[in-house]
């Protein structure tokens, strides 16, 4: 695609991840607060949460609807759980924002939106939490947290490049007001316009995924295979990116490495299980080895 740089091993080697030396503790490896889920998809955060930890983050807190919190806590025993009030539609009640203010301030990265359907609930989280954060904290917006953000460019833009949004074409249509067909005909232009308007990193997901910022050369990853077009795959991607960002990685680099790791995990899952039919839950386990191999190529010990 004209105007882009390939997201490949050479790019990764030139933009390495932070190197965790012996003696690094779990706080120094990054703290993620993951907020999302609903009674419609109560298990989505299991995928996202595991991806956060498999990417190398040291600590994870998961905030979700109260009816799902205990089961998720058992499914992800490494994470702390925050049970949130649930509204009549089975989504996080907007009033839950107050309970999240303290944990949000203590996280290195907030990830908002996986497993959520309600735009009003997601909007309440964004409006209630983003302005509480310190300049060095980063935010990943996914799923409903993207779809609800049309018109929030001033709020999101105040984070000055510390927000990463991970839309597929449908979510990009909600965010931009464009038709899906228009986005498909000019994905790079669409992503660049949103990145500039929101002063944010945009990961536009498709068979070929774009990573775009307002002031860097856009990156193009040429896909991990059709098998990644499966439920929960995007939840895993968001978790990888958030986990990397929490470790002190520049947001653009975190987004790029997250896209590459997710795609290459898809390739390996396809080799293991077949091109079609592997599950999103098959992806996180591939991440640690992929990260180690790519980081060795980038010159890490």
N, C-alpha and C positions, 0 to 999 in steps of 0.2 A: 504494500500500500504506500503510495507516494507520500512523502512527508513524515514517515515513521522510521524508527530504528528497530531492528529485530531484538526481541527479548530472548536471549540465548545464553549459552555458557560463557561466551566472551563478555557479554554485558555484565553478567553476574560476577565474573572475575574482576572486572573493573570497579564493581560496587559491592564490596563484601559486607556481610553482616557483622555485628559486634562479636568479638571473640571472648567467650567466657573462660577465664583462666581458673586454675585450681584455687579453691578458697572462695569463689563467688557464692554468695548465699541466695536463697530463693527470692528475697526482696529485690536484690540487685538484678535478678533475671527478669523482673517485670511483673506487675500486678494488673490483672484484667478484671473489670467488672462487666459481666455479660448480662444484659437486660433484655428479656423477650419471652417468647413462648405464649401459648394460649391453650385452652381446652380443646381447640380444633386440631392442633398439632403439638401435643404436650411433650413429645420426645425429641423435637427438633434441636433443643439446646444440648441434648446429649452428644449430638454430632458436632455442634459448634464448640462446646466445652472441651471435648477431647482434642479437637484440632488446635485450640488455644494452647493446651499443654504439650501436645506433640510437637508444636513448632518451637518449643523451648521456653515458654513463659514459666515463671517460678510459682506464681500464686493465681488462683482463680476464685472469684465469687460469682455465683449465679443467682440472679433475681428473677423470679418467675411466679406465675399464678400459684396460689397457695395449695390447690389440690394436686399440683404436679411436683411440688418442691421435694417432698420426701422421696418419691420414686426416683427423681433425678439425682438426689443426694446419694442414694444407693448405687445408681448406675455410674456416677462419677464420684467415687469416694475421695478423690484428691481435692475436690472443690468444697468450699463453704456455700451454704444455701441461704437465701433470703426469700421467705414466703411473702408474697404480696397479695393484697386484697384483689378479688376478681369481680368484674362487673357482670351484669345479667347476660351479656353475650359471651361470657367465658374468656374475656380479655383482661389484661392488667387494668385495674381501675385507675383512672387519671389521678385520683387522690393519693396514689402510692408514691408519687414523686417525693413527697416530704420524707418518707422513710429511706430514700436513696441518696439524700444529699450528703450525708457523712461518708458512706462508702464511696461515693463518686469522687469526693475530694481526695481520698486516699488511694485511688487507682492511678496507674500510669496511662492506661487506655480504657476508654468506655466503648463497648460494642452494644449498639441499640438496634433492635428490630427483628432478629431471626425468630421465626416461628410466630410472629405477630401478623394479624390480619387487619385489626382496627386502626384506621388512620387517626381518629381522635385520640386514642390511647397513645399511639406513637408520638403524635404532635405534642401532647402534654409532657412526655419525657424529654423531648428535645428542648422545648421552651423552658422547662423547669430546671434543666441540668447544665446546659452548655455554658451559660454565663457564670456558673459557679466555679468553673475550672480555671486552673492556673495556665499561663501561656504554654508551658512545656508539655501539658497533658494532651493526648491525642484522642480522637473519636473516630470510630467506624460506624457508618450508617448503612443498614441493610434492610431489605424487604420493605415492610410497611413504613419504616423510618425514612425511606427514600420517597415512597409514593406520597407521603404526607407533606413533603418539604417544599413543594412548589410555593413560592412566595416568601420562603424563609431565608433568602439569600443574604440579607443583612445580618441576621443572627448567626448563620453558619459562617459567613465571611469574616466575622470578628475573630474566628479561630485562626485566621491568617495562615492557611495552608496545613493546618493540623487535623483537618477532617478528610476522611477517605470515604467515598460513596461507591457502592458496588452494584449498580443497576443492571438488570437484563433489559432488553428493548422495551418491554411493557412498562417496567418501572421508570425507565428513562422517558417514556411518553408522558406518564403522570407528572414527572418532575419538570419536564421542559414545556409541556403543552403541545408538542409535536405529535403527528401521527406516527405509528410504528413503521409504516411504509417510508415515511420521510427519513426516519432514523436509519433504517436499513439501507437506504440509497446513499446516505452520507454519514456513516457512523463517526468518522473522525471529526468532521465539522460539528456534529451534534455534541460530541464529548468535549471538544475544545470550547464551545460556547458555554456549556454548563460549568466546566472547570474554571473559566474566567469569571462567570457571573457569581459563582459561589466561593471563589478563591480557595478551591479544594482540589483534591486528587479524585479523579473519576476512573473507575475500572468498569468499562463497558463490556459486559459479558456476551459472548456469542461463540460461534465456531472458531472465529479468530478474535481474540480479546485484546482490547486497547487499554493502555494505562496512560492517562493524560493528566498533566498539571498545567497551570497557567503559564509557566515560565521555563519548561524543559522540553526537550525533544520527545514527542510521543513514542511509546513503545508498542510493538505489535507482537503478540504471542500467537503462533499459528496452531493452536489447539492441542488438546490432549486426547482427542478422539471423541466419537459420537457417544460413547458409553457414559461420558460425563453429563449428558443430557438426561439426568435422572433426579427424582425427588431427593432433596437434602444436600445435593452437591454444592449449591451456593452457600448453604449454611456452613459447610466445611471450609470453603474458600474464605468466608468472612472471619472465621475463627483463626485460620492461619495468619491472615493479615494482621488481625488484632494482636495475636501473640507476638508476632515479630515487632510490631510497632511498640509494644510495651517494653521491649528489651532495649529501647533507646535507638532503634533504627529510624533513620529519616523516613517520614511517611511515604514519600514517593518510592524509595527503595524497598520499604516494607511491602507496599502494594505490588511492586514488580516481582519481588521474590515470592510473595504469596501466590501470585498468578502462575509463576513457573512451577513452584512446588506442587500446587494443586493439579496443574496439567500433567506434569510428569508422574504424579501419583496415579492419575487416570491411565496413563500409558502402562504403568507397571501392573495395575489392577487388570487391565485388558489382557496383558500377557499371562497373568496368573489364572484368570477366570474366563476369559473370552471377551471379545470386543463389545458385546451387548449383554447386559444382565448383571454385571457387577453392581454393588450397592454403594451408596455414599458412605456407609459405615466401613467399607473396605479401604477407604482412602487415608484416614489419619495415620494408620499404622505404617504407611510407607514414608511418612514425612521425616522422621529422624534420620534414617539412612540417606535419603535424598539430600537433606540439608548437609549432612556430614561430607558426602561425596562432593557436592558442589562447593562447599567451603574449602575443602582440600584443594580443589582446582583453583580456588581464589587465593591460595597461599596460606590458609590457616593451618595451624598445627593440629 
